Amino acid sequence: MGIKGLQGFVARVCPDACKTVDLREVAEKHRIDHPDFPPVIVVDAMSCVRYWYTPESWVCGGQWREYLAILEDFIKAFMAAGIKLVFYFDGVVEEKKRDEWIKRRLQNNKEIARIFQFIKTHRKQPGREMFIVPSALPTFTRFALKSLGQKTVCTLQEADFEVAAYGLQHNCIGILGQDSDYLIYNTCPYFSIEKLSLDRLVTVMYSREDLCRALGLSLTHLPLFACLLGNDVVPESLLEGFWRKCLVTSPHKNNSYNRRTNILLAVANYISKVPCSYSSLKHLEEMLPLGSDKTLLYRGVESYLLPGQQSPWIPPNLTSCQTFSLQQQTDVCQDKEIFQLAKEQHIQSENYTIFNILSKGEIECSNSLEDECDTEIPGQALIYRPARQHIYSVLLESGKGGAYPLVKEWFVYFGNPLQQPELIQPVQPSMPGGTPNLKTLWFAKGPDVEKQRCSTFLACFHLQDRMEELQALEAPVAAFCCLLAYLMMQVSSLSLEDLNAFVAVILCLKGKSAAQLAGLQLAQVDSRGVHLGAVFVRGLTTLLMANSACGFPFRMDDLMPWEVFDGKLFQEKYQQSHQGCSLEELLEGNESLYTPFQNLKSFICKACTAKKRTIQSRPRGNGFITGTQQTEFNPRFQQTHRSSFVPPYHNQRRGFLWRNPQPQGKKY
């Protein structure tokens, strides 16, 4: 989160602390000083994703192939300068940050409502000033960077702490990000992603030393300075009275500055006169209205101490909360071998959310671009909940009497006030002989186990009877069909037109380059198509979770959005389908796709029919419902379903493998 207003304050009031640097020169100097150690920049990826996502379209569900190409160019620019990058992602939401996380999610809900209002009014995407990142962008960025050969770390605690610690311990040339907390940690230099000119590798370095000179402080003052301005540990609401006292006595008050700037200067002035000692900290704690938690300030200062560092504000003999809090938690999973593997895969960005469930029994999902006014489509959190309940039952051992531990879900959807987590009951999927245990799924070898992994995965999506047909398909297409069949079963308002649009996307996407997709122009944007794009992409993250839980029947790379989805292409197909265009137009005149189109559609319709779900035609014309009755539509879309299933993309390998044989449980 950082310290509110500090970044802007440094730029306006302490220009000497903002130095333009050439990263090539910084790297070259490092090579001369440390010939045995290549220059490394540690990247706070979560604060970078919004700067990396530069495709023009962002509302339609994500321009994933364009984004992948952008990430590739980013990496190449640093490689050309001989700079290695290490990417860090938030792997947890710490309890102390939950309130702030909730506040942001509720604020994002309002922003998303305004975006949908704009799309409905103007039938186009809003300007960049209303930009929010496409649904699940951080999740897929992590896997994208990994697929591009980068060292990618998913954290066990707050990412900024681990980033700062890595930078210090590995003598990195700097941290790349956009978080003012990096001005507070005593670590390697802090470079701005916002100011980065990639073609020249020039950016702004924010200097802690120059900030201290401007404020009359030392580096040891900075953690206390951050806490007394309000941060993730010490809420601003407790500090208002203290700020008023500081403002009264501050000699720096300047009417040309805003109130926040004057507060920053006044607090710095106050701290500069306080002796650096534990007793001074205790005195401050007594002054502040900390309520029952008198250690708040102490914990806040300590949160900025990296491994091996000490502070005059804190006696050296007191136990560090940072490491202690990790050891203290009681893990839901008691099997050490399973827990250790889940932890390793989590840190190495190889699994998705599994460690969070096995360690804390808790999981969260941020906002998605969903229209709260569209009551026909439930929130994605609710659509995929039955699948998640099955996944939880695969992961968590049932106790005496067959009862599972409940899972705490913090999922954002319309109508959820996020006042407390929802307690979700794991539900065993329907499988003959029951679900295999986790040890079997993760560690055992052989064709029978491969078959069990596949069938357990499919059972999470109510498709265990469809294994043979799905295994005739290429892996990304099989995964796509699992998701689409599940989606069509769960959401009764989805129509044949919606199905046609989704199937057309995966077929037409094959062979299209990032540049071709970037060149695709939309005459208008349909709000329901936007909503469905976000729901589909969130479904892909559910596939990732199921795949991780079931011992990786798929390679993770085969479940990525750039393999099966493109936002603008889906928006185009969605509009064409609902406006009753011909099959020829929908499939871009490519006759070789007609049979695959009918086959994939036939598979999904049969899977739905088996679950008593009939998919009906319901064209919406130019974005509006034209009636709920059965409507005439292009007959070539409604060929009778064939009794035999001819796969559109034949899987030459067959057998019970969608992935190449690999050492079990360690890699995809």
Disulfide bonds with the S-S distance in Angstrom:
none
